[in-house]
Amino acid sequence: MVNDETMMFKTESGENQAKQTIRDVCEAMQEKGYDPIGQLVGYLLSGDPAYITSHNDARNKIRTLERDELLEELVRAYVENLS
């Protein structure tokens, strides 16, 4: 049976932690010469933390959050910046 009703996805607070984590991780990857966008996409799709540098503890920082939390923050930032 197909459900034609829109489902509501409830989010929890914590976007500030996700936002700061993404900033810290991107900064660490840039310092090491990596493309943060490509590396984050690889991590989000695979779950493999090897996509994230260990520089400045970035790998451990990103693993404190679930991938869906990171994805939620990225989508939120994108939607808020649509023009």
N, CA, C and O atoms as CSV, one atom per row, in Angstrom:
chain,resi,resn,atom,element,x,y,z
A,1,MET,N,N,0.835,-1.169,0.000
A,1,MET,CA,C,0.000,0.000,0.000
A,1,MET,C,C,0.890,1.246,0.000
A,1,MET,O,O,1.857,1.319,0.759
A,2,VAL,N,N,0.572,2.198,-0.830
A,2,VAL,CA,C,1.352,3.421,-0.959
A,2,VAL,C,C,0.774,4.492,-0.048
A,2,VAL,O,O,-0.435,4.723,-0.028
A,3,ASN,N,N,1.646,5.137,0.701
A,3,ASN,CA,C,1.231,6.231,1.568
A,3,ASN,C,C,1.427,7.534,0.803
A,3,ASN,O,O,2.557,7.908,0.491
A,4,ASP,N,N,0.329,8.230,0.500
A,4,ASP,CA,C,0.404,9.464,-0.271
A,4,ASP,C,C,0.558,10.702,0.600
A,4,ASP,O,O,0.636,11.816,0.083
A,5,GLU,N,N,0.603,10.522,1.907
A,5,GLU,CA,C,0.738,11.662,2.797
A,5,GLU,C,C,2.209,11.998,2.994
A,5,GLU,O,O,3.067,11.116,3.026
A,6,THR,N,N,2.481,13.286,3.124
A,6,THR,CA,C,3.849,13.738,3.370
A,6,THR,C,C,4.236,13.414,4.801
A,6,THR,O,O,3.491,13.703,5.737
A,7,MET,N,N,5.386,12.824,4.961
A,7,MET,CA,C,5.878,12.505,6.295
A,7,MET,C,C,6.649,13.701,6.837
A,7,MET,O,O,7.293,14.426,6.078
A,8,MET,N,N,6.582,13.904,8.128
A,8,MET,CA,C,7.291,14.999,8.778
A,8,MET,C,C,8.578,14.461,9.376
A,8,MET,O,O,8.558,13.496,10.140
A,9,PHE,N,N,9.694,15.081,9.030
A,9,PHE,CA,C,10.980,14.701,9.588
A,9,PHE,C,C,11.315,15.697,10.677
A,9,PHE,O,O,11.559,16.871,10.397
A,10,LYS,N,N,11.326,15.241,11.905
A,10,LYS,CA,C,11.605,16.128,13.033
A,10,LYS,C,C,13.097,16.136,13.288
A,10,LYS,O,O,13.753,15.095,13.316
A,11,THR,N,N,13.616,17.340,13.473
A,11,THR,CA,C,15.038,17.484,13.746
A,11,THR,C,C,15.242,17.854,15.199
A,11,THR,O,O,14.388,18.478,15.829
A,12,GLU,N,N,16.372,17.462,15.708
A,12,GLU,CA,C,16.724,17.811,17.070
A,12,GLU,C,C,17.665,19.000,17.029
A,12,GLU,O,O,18.319,19.261,16.019
A,13,SER,N,N,17.723,19.713,18.137
A,13,SER,CA,C,18.686,20.803,18.189
A,13,SER,C,C,20.080,20.204,18.187
A,13,SER,O,O,20.242,19.009,18.436
A,14,GLY,N,N,21.056,20.993,17.918
A,14,GLY,CA,C,22.420,20.496,17.814
A,14,GLY,C,C,23.072,20.994,16.545
A,14,GLY,O,O,24.218,20.656,16.249
A,15,GLU,N,N,22.327,21.812,15.785
A,15,GLU,CA,C,22.890,22.304,14.549
A,15,GLU,C,C,24.111,23.176,14.798
A,15,GLU,O,O,24.993,23.261,13.944
A,16,ASN,N,N,24.173,23.833,15.970
A,16,ASN,CA,C,25.342,24.641,16.261
A,16,ASN,C,C,26.588,23.775,16.370
A,16,ASN,O,O,27.653,24.149,15.877
A,17,GLN,N,N,26.460,22.617,17.015
A,17,GLN,CA,C,27.592,21.700,17.119
A,17,GLN,C,C,27.963,21.167,15.739
A,17,GLN,O,O,29.144,21.080,15.404
A,18,ALA,N,N,26.963,20.812,14.939
A,18,ALA,CA,C,27.238,20.303,13.598
A,18,ALA,C,C,27.901,21.382,12.749
A,18,ALA,O,O,28.856,21.113,12.021
A,19,LYS,N,N,27.387,22.602,12.849
A,19,LYS,CA,C,27.941,23.708,12.067
A,19,LYS,C,C,29.405,23.950,12.432
A,19,LYS,O,O,30.254,24.105,11.554
A,20,GLN,N,N,29.691,23.980,13.724
A,20,GLN,CA,C,31.065,24.221,14.166
A,20,GLN,C,C,31.977,23.064,13.765
A,20,GLN,O,O,33.127,23.276,13.379
A,21,THR,N,N,31.465,21.859,13.858
A,21,THR,CA,C,32.263,20.689,13.470
A,21,THR,C,C,32.599,20.747,11.991
A,21,THR,O,O,33.739,20.492,11.602
A,22,ILE,N,N,31.623,21.078,11.168
A,22,ILE,CA,C,31.869,21.179,9.723
A,22,ILE,C,C,32.913,22.262,9.447
A,22,ILE,O,O,33.814,22.063,8.631
A,23,ARG,N,N,32.795,23.389,10.115
A,23,ARG,CA,C,33.792,24.462,9.931
A,23,ARG,C,C,35.183,23.991,10.307
A,23,ARG,O,O,36.134,24.188,9.550
A,24,ASP,N,N,35.310,23.368,11.473
A,24,ASP,CA,C,36.619,22.908,11.952
A,24,ASP,C,C,37.222,21.882,11.001
A,24,ASP,O,O,38.408,21.939,10.678
A,25,VAL,N,N,36.394,20.948,10.561
A,25,VAL,CA,C,36.873,19.884,9.684
A,25,VAL,C,C,37.289,20.450,8.325
A,25,VAL,O,O,38.326,20.067,7.782
A,26,CYS,N,N,36.487,21.354,7.781
A,26,CYS,CA,C,36.829,21.966,6.488
A,26,CYS,C,C,38.124,22.757,6.587
A,26,CYS,O,O,38.960,22.704,5.685
A,27,GLU,N,N,38.288,23.478,7.665
A,27,GLU,CA,C,39.515,24.253,7.857
A,27,GLU,C,C,40.732,23.338,7.930
A,27,GLU,O,O,41.766,23.630,7.328
A,28,ALA,N,N,40.616,22.244,8.656
A,28,ALA,CA,C,41.725,21.292,8.766
A,28,ALA,C,C,42.061,20.688,7.406
A,28,ALA,O,O,43.234,20.523,7.069
A,29,MET,N,N,41.030,20.356,6.623
A,29,MET,CA,C,41.278,19.761,5.307
A,29,MET,C,C,41.936,20.774,4.370
A,29,MET,O,O,42.837,20.417,3.611
A,30,GLN,N,N,41.497,22.024,4.417
A,30,GLN,CA,C,42.115,23.060,3.589
A,30,GLN,C,C,43.572,23.270,3.980
A,30,GLN,O,O,44.427,23.440,3.111
A,31,GLU,N,N,43.861,23.259,5.268
A,31,GLU,CA,C,45.240,23.422,5.732
A,31,GLU,C,C,46.143,22.319,5.197
A,31,GLU,O,O,47.326,22.543,4.941
A,32,LYS,N,N,45.582,21.135,5.030
A,32,LYS,CA,C,46.361,20.007,4.507
A,32,LYS,C,C,46.315,19.900,2.984
A,32,LYS,O,O,46.926,19.003,2.405
A,33,GLY,N,N,45.589,20.816,2.334
A,33,GLY,CA,C,45.556,20.837,0.878
A,33,GLY,C,C,44.481,19.985,0.244
A,33,GLY,O,O,44.519,19.750,-0.964
A,34,TYR,N,N,43.522,19.515,1.025
A,34,TYR,CA,C,42.430,18.704,0.495
A,34,TYR,C,C,41.247,19.585,0.093
A,34,TYR,O,O,41.080,20.689,0.611
A,35,ASP,N,N,40.437,19.090,-0.827
A,35,ASP,CA,C,39.191,19.749,-1.215
A,35,ASP,C,C,38.118,19.309,-0.225
A,35,ASP,O,O,37.679,18.160,-0.267
A,36,PRO,N,N,37.685,20.204,0.668
A,36,PRO,CA,C,36.724,19.802,1.703
A,36,PRO,C,C,35.403,19.278,1.145
A,36,PRO,O,O,34.802,18.382,1.738
A,37,ILE,N,N,34.949,19.810,0.036
A,37,ILE,CA,C,33.671,19.367,-0.521
A,37,ILE,C,C,33.763,17.905,-0.947
A,37,ILE,O,O,32.929,17.088,-0.556
A,38,GLY,N,N,34.745,17.584,-1.726
A,38,GLY,CA,C,34.917,16.203,-2.183
A,38,GLY,C,C,35.134,15.233,-1.035
A,38,GLY,O,O,34.598,14.125,-1.043
A,39,GLN,N,N,35.915,15.645,-0.053
A,39,GLN,CA,C,36.199,14.770,1.077
A,39,GLN,C,C,34.948,14.550,1.928
A,39,GLN,O,O,34.690,13.431,2.372
A,40,LEU,N,N,34.171,15.611,2.159
A,40,LEU,CA,C,32.934,15.465,2.929
A,40,LEU,C,C,31.921,14.588,2.194
A,40,LEU,O,O,31.245,13.764,2.810
A,41,VAL,N,N,31.818,14.766,0.894
A,41,VAL,CA,C,30.902,13.925,0.111
A,41,VAL,C,C,31.320,12.463,0.244
A,41,VAL,O,O,30.477,11.596,0.473
A,42,GLY,N,N,32.596,12.189,0.104
A,42,GLY,CA,C,33.089,10.821,0.252
A,42,GLY,C,C,32.750,10.248,1.614
A,42,GLY,O,O,32.315,9.101,1.720
A,43,TYR,N,N,32.947,11.039,2.650
A,43,TYR,CA,C,32.641,10.581,4.000
A,43,TYR,C,C,31.144,10.347,4.183
A,43,TYR,O,O,30.735,9.320,4.724
A,44,LEU,N,N,30.330,11.298,3.732
A,44,LEU,CA,C,28.882,11.171,3.918
A,44,LEU,C,C,28.312,9.974,3.159
A,44,LEU,O,O,27.406,9.303,3.655
A,45,LEU,N,N,28.829,9.705,1.974
A,45,LEU,CA,C,28.320,8.583,1.178
A,45,LEU,C,C,28.793,7.229,1.703
A,45,LEU,O,O,28.035,6.259,1.700
A,46,SER,N,N,30.036,7.166,2.149
A,46,SER,CA,C,30.608,5.876,2.522
A,46,SER,C,C,30.637,5.610,4.021
A,46,SER,O,O,30.591,4.458,4.454
A,47,GLY,N,N,30.713,6.675,4.809
A,47,GLY,CA,C,30.878,6.500,6.247
A,47,GLY,C,C,32.309,6.196,6.640
A,47,GLY,O,O,32.600,5.968,7.814
A,48,ASP,N,N,33.205,6.192,5.664
A,48,ASP,CA,C,34.612,5.875,5.925
A,48,ASP,C,C,35.336,7.120,6.439
A,48,ASP,O,O,35.494,8.083,5.688
A,49,PRO,N,N,35.776,7.125,7.689
A,49,PRO,CA,C,36.442,8.301,8.239
A,49,PRO,C,C,37.803,8.599,7.603
A,49,PRO,O,O,38.383,9.656,7.852
A,50,ALA,N,N,38.309,7.681,6.790
A,50,ALA,CA,C,39.587,7.918,6.117
A,50,ALA,C,C,39.496,9.092,5.138
A,50,ALA,O,O,40.525,9.635,4.734
A,51,TYR,N,N,38.291,9.487,4.754
A,51,TYR,CA,C,38.129,10.653,3.892
A,51,TYR,C,C,38.455,11.954,4.626
A,51,TYR,O,O,38.673,12.986,3.991
A,52,ILE,N,N,38.488,11.911,5.948
A,52,ILE,CA,C,38.721,13.103,6.750
A,52,ILE,C,C,40.116,13.034,7.350
A,52,ILE,O,O,40.506,12.022,7.933
A,53,THR,N,N,40.858,14.117,7.199
A,53,THR,CA,C,42.211,14.171,7.740
A,53,THR,C,C,42.190,14.080,9.259
A,53,THR,O,O,41.215,14.471,9.901
A,54,SER,N,N,43.261,13.565,9.820
A,54,SER,CA,C,43.391,13.541,11.280
A,54,SER,C,C,44.021,14.837,11.793
A,54,SER,O,O,44.125,15.041,13.002
A,55,HIS,N,N,44.439,15.709,10.877
A,55,HIS,CA,C,45.030,17.004,11.238
A,55,HIS,C,C,44.060,17.789,12.131
A,55,HIS,O,O,42.867,17.865,11.840
A,56,ASN,N,N,44.570,18.360,13.198
A,56,ASN,CA,C,43.772,19.137,14.158
A,56,ASN,C,C,42.590,18.346,14.722
A,56,ASN,O,O,41.559,18.919,15.074
A,57,ASP,N,N,42.752,17.033,14.803
A,57,ASP,CA,C,41.740,16.151,15.387
A,57,ASP,C,C,40.426,16.143,14.596
A,57,ASP,O,O,39.378,15.802,15.145
A,58,ALA,N,N,40.475,16.519,13.305
A,58,ALA,CA,C,39.268,16.628,12.485
A,58,ALA,C,C,38.530,15.294,12.376
A,58,ALA,O,O,37.300,15.267,12.427
A,59,ARG,N,N,39.252,14.205,12.228
A,59,ARG,CA,C,38.599,12.900,12.069
A,59,ARG,C,C,37.804,12.530,13.321
A,59,ARG,O,O,36.680,12.039,13.223
A,60,ASN,N,N,38.380,12.764,14.478
A,60,ASN,CA,C,37.658,12.468,15.718
A,60,ASN,C,C,36.476,13.408,15.911
A,60,ASN,O,O,35.425,12.991,16.397
A,61,LYS,N,N,36.640,14.663,15.537
A,61,LYS,CA,C,35.547,15.630,15.675
A,61,LYS,C,C,34.344,15.237,14.831
A,61,LYS,O,O,33.210,15.277,15.306
A,62,ILE,N,N,34.588,14.855,13.574
A,62,ILE,CA,C,33.462,14.544,12.694
A,62,ILE,C,C,32.756,13.269,13.135
A,62,ILE,O,O,31.565,13.096,12.876
A,63,ARG,N,N,33.476,12.385,13.793
A,63,ARG,CA,C,32.874,11.132,14.231
A,63,ARG,C,C,32.031,11.300,15.497
A,63,ARG,O,O,31.374,10.350,15.925
A,64,THR,N,N,32.038,12.495,16.104
A,64,THR,CA,C,31.185,12.736,17.271
A,64,THR,C,C,29.731,12.943,16.864
A,64,THR,O,O,28.835,12.899,17.707
A,65,LEU,N,N,29.498,13.167,15.573
A,65,LEU,CA,C,28.149,13.402,15.058
A,65,LEU,C,C,27.755,12.293,14.093
A,65,LEU,O,O,28.602,11.704,13.421
A,66,GLU,N,N,26.471,12.022,14.038
A,66,GLU,CA,C,25.961,11.073,13.056
A,66,GLU,C,C,25.991,11.734,11.683
A,66,GLU,O,O,25.875,12.955,11.575
A,67,ARG,N,N,26.145,10.933,10.643
A,67,ARG,CA,C,26.179,11.499,9.287
A,67,ARG,C,C,24.889,12.212,8.941
A,67,ARG,O,O,24.922,13.202,8.210
A,68,ASP,N,N,23.743,11.743,9.443
A,68,ASP,CA,C,22.488,12.428,9.145
A,68,ASP,C,C,22.448,13.815,9.789
A,68,ASP,O,O,21.822,14.723,9.243
A,69,GLU,N,N,23.098,13.995,10.932
A,69,GLU,CA,C,23.171,15.320,11.550
A,69,GLU,C,C,23.992,16.275,10.689
A,69,GLU,O,O,23.629,17.438,10.513
A,70,LEU,N,N,25.096,15.771,10.159
A,70,LEU,CA,C,25.936,16.585,9.288
A,70,LEU,C,C,25.190,16.949,8.014
A,70,LEU,O,O,25.216,18.098,7.572
A,71,LEU,N,N,24.531,15.968,7.435
A,71,LEU,CA,C,23.770,16.196,6.207
A,71,LEU,C,C,22.654,17.204,6.451
A,71,LEU,O,O,22.408,18.079,5.621
A,72,GLU,N,N,21.988,17.081,7.576
A,72,GLU,CA,C,20.914,18.019,7.920
A,72,GLU,C,C,21.448,19.455,7.989
A,72,GLU,O,O,20.816,20.377,7.474
A,73,GLU,N,N,22.590,19.641,8.613
A,73,GLU,CA,C,23.162,20.981,8.725
A,73,GLU,C,C,23.578,21.522,7.357
A,73,GLU,O,O,23.392,22.706,7.080
A,74,LEU,N,N,24.133,20.676,6.512
A,74,LEU,CA,C,24.520,21.107,5.170
A,74,LEU,C,C,23.305,21.517,4.350
A,74,LEU,O,O,23.342,22.531,3.652
A,75,VAL,N,N,22.229,20.738,4.428
A,75,VAL,CA,C,21.009,21.072,3.688
A,75,VAL,C,C,20.409,22.360,4.244
A,75,VAL,O,O,19.963,23.219,3.483
A,76,ARG,N,N,20.398,22.495,5.567
A,76,ARG,CA,C,19.864,23.707,6.185
A,76,ARG,C,C,20.616,24.943,5.683
A,76,ARG,O,O,19.994,25.935,5.304
A,77,ALA,N,N,21.932,24.887,5.679
A,77,ALA,CA,C,22.740,26.022,5.227
A,77,ALA,C,C,22.470,26.326,3.757
A,77,ALA,O,O,22.399,27.489,3.361
A,78,TYR,N,N,22.323,25.284,2.955
A,78,TYR,CA,C,22.049,25.481,1.531
A,78,TYR,C,C,20.693,26.154,1.313
A,78,TYR,O,O,20.588,27.127,0.567
A,79,VAL,N,N,19.670,25.634,1.963
A,79,VAL,CA,C,18.312,26.154,1.779
A,79,VAL,C,C,18.226,27.595,2.292
A,79,VAL,O,O,17.573,28.432,1.669
A,80,GLU,N,N,18.870,27.887,3.409
A,80,GLU,CA,C,18.844,29.243,3.951
A,80,GLU,C,C,19.540,30.253,3.044
A,80,GLU,O,O,19.253,31.449,3.101
A,81,ASN,N,N,20.454,29.767,2.207
A,81,ASN,CA,C,21.200,30.672,1.331
A,81,ASN,C,C,20.692,30.693,-0.104
A,81,ASN,O,O,21.339,31.273,-0.976
A,82,LEU,N,N,19.542,30.069,-0.363
A,82,LEU,CA,C,18.958,30.134,-1.709
A,82,LEU,C,C,18.535,31.569,-1.989
A,82,LEU,O,O,18.027,32.269,-1.113
A,83,SER,N,N,18.754,31.986,-3.213
A,83,SER,CA,C,18.321,33.359,-3.540
A,83,SER,C,C,17.330,33.365,-4.676
A,83,SER,O,O,16.862,34.429,-5.081
